[in-house]
Amino acid sequence: MRNPVAGIALAVAAACADAAPDVFRVEPDLTATRFAVNELGIVRQRGRFQRTWGAIVLDPARAAGRVDFIIDTTSVVTGWALRDRFLRGENMFDVERFPAIRFRSTHLSYAAAQLVAVDGEVTLRGVTRPVRLDVKRLQCGRVPAHDREECDAEVATTISRAAFGMTYAYPLVGDEIDLDFAITAFRVRDSGETEPP
């Protein structure tokens, strides 16, 4: 006699195996990439990059997926034009040679189907280093105002600028840079719709 419980379990397992990952495109106009660094050991200097693209692919059933971010370094803004030109210059981001910061995930960590961390690699000024992004918040669902499914996320990490060859003005300007991302991403049909313009 066939075991009905076993049959149900197999059906659920098959459904999970067939479920396609959820693909989301990061919306530059609704996403903020911010940074903060200590100056003179006293002042907390803050700024942001005004253009960030990317893709988020979530597959909790397989504990898989990917996260890609591209940050336009030419879009750095701190509220002071002189500082902004300095940051774009060769001693810092060197935007003429390296117009983007790139993050590519290598592993996604889930807890009870909720994304909690993303391990990956950051490429900055032509140097690639490992980094972990901590997912502080991730909420996905249909938003009536946009009439489409979206994910809102808050992600944070800390990097050493010296690790990427940005040693100018140390220790007047601190080594550790705190990065945080306030992300809005809309669901799309496939990864082909996530490429930057």
C-alpha positions as CSV (number, residue, x, y, z in Angstrom):
1,M,0.0,0.0,0.0
2,R,1.3,3.4,-1.0
3,N,2.3,5.7,1.9
4,P,0.3,9.0,1.4
5,V,2.6,11.0,3.7
6,A,5.6,9.9,1.7
7,G,3.8,10.9,-1.5
8,I,3.0,14.4,-0.1
9,A,6.6,14.9,1.0
10,L,7.9,13.9,-2.5
11,A,5.4,16.3,-4.1
12,V,6.5,19.2,-1.9
13,A,10.2,18.4,-2.6
14,A,9.5,18.3,-6.3
15,A,7.7,21.7,-6.1
16,C,10.6,23.3,-4.3
17,A,13.0,21.9,-6.8
18,D,11.0,23.3,-9.7
19,A,10.5,26.7,-8.1
20,A,12.4,29.4,-10.0
21,P,14.6,31.9,-8.0
22,D,13.2,35.4,-7.4
23,V,15.1,38.0,-9.5
24,F,15.1,41.7,-8.5
25,R,16.7,44.7,-10.3
26,V,18.2,47.4,-8.0
27,E,16.6,50.7,-8.8
28,P,19.2,53.5,-8.9
29,D,16.7,56.3,-8.2
30,L,15.4,54.6,-5.1
31,T,18.7,53.2,-3.7
32,A,21.2,55.1,-1.5
33,T,24.8,54.0,-1.0
34,R,26.4,55.8,2.0
35,F,29.8,55.9,3.6
36,A,31.3,57.3,6.8
37,V,35.0,57.7,7.9
38,N,36.7,59.3,10.8
39,E,38.8,62.5,10.3
40,L,41.3,63.7,12.8
41,G,40.1,61.1,15.2
42,I,37.1,63.3,16.0
43,V,35.0,64.2,13.1
44,R,32.7,61.6,11.5
45,Q,32.7,62.5,7.8
46,R,29.8,61.2,5.7
47,G,29.0,61.0,2.0
48,R,27.1,59.0,-0.5
49,F,27.2,57.7,-4.1
50,Q,24.3,58.8,-6.1
51,R,24.2,56.0,-8.6
52,T,24.1,52.3,-7.7
53,W,22.9,49.5,-10.0
54,G,22.7,45.8,-9.4
55,A,20.8,42.5,-9.1
56,I,19.5,40.4,-6.3
57,V,18.6,36.7,-6.9
58,L,17.0,34.9,-4.0
59,D,16.6,31.2,-3.9
60,P,16.0,30.2,-0.2
61,A,14.7,26.7,-1.1
62,R,18.2,25.9,-2.3
63,A,20.0,28.3,0.1
64,A,21.4,29.9,-3.0
65,G,21.2,33.0,-5.1
66,R,23.5,36.0,-6.0
67,V,23.9,39.7,-5.3
68,D,25.8,42.1,-7.6
69,F,26.3,45.8,-7.1
70,I,27.9,48.4,-9.3
71,I,28.6,51.7,-7.6
72,D,29.5,54.7,-9.8
73,T,32.4,56.4,-8.1
74,T,32.0,59.6,-10.2
75,S,28.7,60.2,-8.4
76,V,30.4,60.6,-4.9
77,V,28.9,63.6,-3.0
78,T,29.7,64.9,0.5
79,G,28.2,68.4,0.3
80,W,31.4,70.2,-0.3
81,A,32.6,70.4,-4.0
82,L,36.3,70.8,-3.1
83,R,36.2,67.5,-1.1
84,D,34.2,65.8,-3.8
85,R,36.9,66.7,-6.4
86,F,39.6,65.4,-4.0
87,L,37.8,62.1,-3.5
88,R,37.4,61.7,-7.3
89,G,41.1,62.3,-7.7
90,E,44.0,59.9,-8.1
91,N,44.9,59.8,-4.4
92,M,41.5,58.4,-3.5
93,F,38.9,56.8,-5.9
94,D,40.8,57.7,-9.0
95,V,37.6,57.8,-11.0
96,E,39.3,58.4,-14.4
97,R,40.9,55.0,-14.2
98,F,38.4,53.2,-11.9
99,P,34.9,54.6,-12.5
100,A,33.1,51.9,-10.5
101,I,33.2,49.8,-7.4
102,R,32.0,46.3,-8.0
103,F,30.6,43.7,-5.5
104,R,30.0,40.1,-6.5
105,S,28.6,37.6,-4.1
106,T,30.2,34.2,-3.5
107,H,27.8,32.8,-0.9
108,L,24.4,33.7,0.6
109,S,23.5,32.8,4.1
110,Y,19.9,32.2,5.2
111,A,18.1,31.6,8.5
112,A,14.7,30.1,8.2
113,A,14.5,31.2,4.6
114,Q,15.4,34.8,5.5
115,L,18.6,36.2,3.9
116,V,20.9,37.3,6.8
117,A,24.4,37.8,5.2
118,V,26.2,37.9,1.8
119,D,29.8,36.9,1.4
120,G,31.6,38.1,-1.7
121,E,34.3,40.2,-3.2
122,V,34.7,43.9,-3.6
123,T,36.8,45.4,-6.4
124,L,38.0,48.9,-5.8
125,R,40.8,50.7,-7.7
126,G,41.5,47.5,-9.4
127,V,42.1,45.5,-6.2
128,T,39.7,42.7,-5.1
129,R,39.2,41.7,-1.5
130,P,36.7,39.5,0.4
131,V,34.0,41.1,2.3
132,R,30.8,40.2,4.2
133,L,27.6,42.2,3.9
134,D,25.3,42.0,6.9
135,V,21.6,42.1,6.0
136,K,20.0,44.3,8.6
137,R,16.5,44.2,7.0
138,L,14.9,42.6,4.0
139,Q,11.2,42.8,3.3
140,C,9.6,41.8,0.0
141,G,6.1,42.1,-1.3
142,R,3.7,43.8,-3.6
143,V,3.6,47.6,-3.1
144,P,0.4,49.3,-4.3
145,A,2.1,52.6,-5.1
146,H,4.4,50.9,-7.6
147,D,1.9,48.1,-8.6
148,R,4.7,45.6,-8.6
149,E,6.6,43.3,-6.3
150,E,9.7,44.8,-4.7
151,C,12.3,44.2,-2.0
152,D,13.5,46.8,0.4
153,A,16.8,46.1,2.2
154,E,19.3,47.6,4.5
155,V,22.8,46.2,4.2
156,A,26.1,47.2,5.9
157,T,29.8,46.4,6.0
158,T,33.1,47.9,6.9
159,I,36.2,47.9,4.7
160,S,39.8,49.0,5.1
161,R,40.7,51.6,2.5
162,A,44.4,50.7,2.8
163,A,43.6,47.2,1.6
164,F,42.7,48.8,-1.7
165,G,45.7,51.1,-1.9
166,M,43.9,54.2,-0.5
167,T,46.5,55.2,2.1
168,Y,46.7,58.9,1.3
169,A,46.2,61.2,4.4
170,Y,46.3,58.4,6.9
171,P,46.1,58.8,9.9
172,L,44.4,62.2,9.5
173,V,41.7,60.3,7.6
174,G,40.9,57.0,9.2
175,D,41.4,53.6,7.5
176,E,38.0,52.0,8.2
177,I,35.2,53.0,6.0
178,D,31.6,52.1,7.0
179,L,29.3,51.4,4.1
180,D,25.6,51.0,4.2
181,F,23.1,50.4,1.4
182,A,19.4,51.4,1.5
183,I,18.1,49.3,-1.4
184,T,14.9,49.2,-3.4
185,A,14.7,46.5,-6.0
186,F,11.9,45.6,-8.3
187,R,11.1,42.0,-9.4
188,V,11.8,41.2,-13.0
189,R,11.4,38.1,-15.1
190,D,15.0,37.1,-15.5
191,S,18.6,38.2,-15.0
192,G,18.7,39.8,-18.5
193,E,16.6,42.7,-17.1
194,T,19.1,43.5,-14.3
195,E,21.9,44.9,-16.5
196,P,22.9,48.6,-15.8
197,P,21.9,51.1,-18.5
